[in-house]
Amino acid sequence: MELTNLYSSGYKKLNKHLLYTLWNNVGYTTSNINCKEALLVKFHSVNSRLYNNYLVLGIETSCDDTGIAILDSQGKVLSHVKRNYWETLRENWGGINPVKAKIMHENHIHNLLKECLAQAGVCLKDIDVVGVTQGPGLGACLGVGLALAKEIVKEDSNKLLMGVHHLEAHLLTSRLTDFIEFPFIALLVSGGNCQLILASDVGDYSMLGYTLDSAPGDVFDKVARAMNLSNGAELEQLAKSSTESLQGPKILGTYRNCHFSFAGLRSWASGCLEDFGPAVTEIQKANVAAAFQEAVINHLMIRLARAINYCDFYRRTPIKSVVLSGGVASNESIRVNIAKLCRIYNKTFFVPPKELCTDNGVMIAWTTIERIRFNKFDKLNEEQIQKLQYRIDWPLGADESEFVEKCKIRIRTRTFEHSK
């Protein structure tokens, strides 16, 4: 099914989002006999002001993906194009090379823009808002997308330009297709990040935990390459043919926080392969892959369980939902086990479609719409636009990780077991 058709029903829920927002902000109570009427009046006044059928162009160039998409103000995807450079970078330079990735972005971004406009059946003059990834990411790559965005709005001063936080875009992607109430917990797992975030509102985030070293996607890829595989997705497939259950290491077991660490898992997997020697078999590789993946999943589940307990019982911010997002959220075993954990804690589990888990322009355009809808943006003038710079490091929200650790929340791992 095409992307534009896949989300058509989900986008009809956009007004429901707005009604929910107004219900919690206009000051009415259910006991007020005029509540519904007043709410509808408020809804129509805001709806006419913010939903005037504007078009949003989303541009993503934070790492090794050039993604461009066009959405209308109701959230309908009119077009979505993307080009990934990972295989070329891996084959020629052994992995991500910022300079080479920048050149690839520059070589393809204008053609992708033309393709995106053609798919949507619109011209640049029809675009009202441009959302572009401002950070975090690789500076050289971010600069390519930002330069294009500035070029577009320079030609038409009536266009609005908005710099988008890459991780916020991943976090909000699930609200594209599902009605998810705030607050909720987001587990962001990708090639460059691993974070647990409490989302209280659009633009209101609290960091509960983050990786202290490597990101899970990066470690998946490096362990995969040690097995002569292309990427973590191939490692996931190899793990399915495991015949023996190896015992992987427990990570940060004595630390009662929500931080992550994956570098030790990579070292353990590499050590296992070295012990088998040059004659290592495919079955032995599969057994190591399965144990490695299980250890990653257990680590994610324990940290997420602690975050849920912290929000519900210590912070007094009970959450109803958990969102899994980022490139590693494409891993089916991770999806299954996080969903299982959510059922144990009576939380609703959400995860974007796999094509929206990895970096893309849709998530940037959608976050731009969310920011406009919640009035969480600054209208930049021409001088501010030209001075807008990319941000390599850009924290998302206030850091509450120390408060989590001070609670010393113990998680009994026997309450949940890993599902293969």
Summary of the structure (lengths in Angstrom):
residues: 420
radius of gyration: 22.2
end to end distance: 28.3
largest distance: 77.2
contacts: 1418
relative contact order: 0.15
helix: 50%
strand: 16%
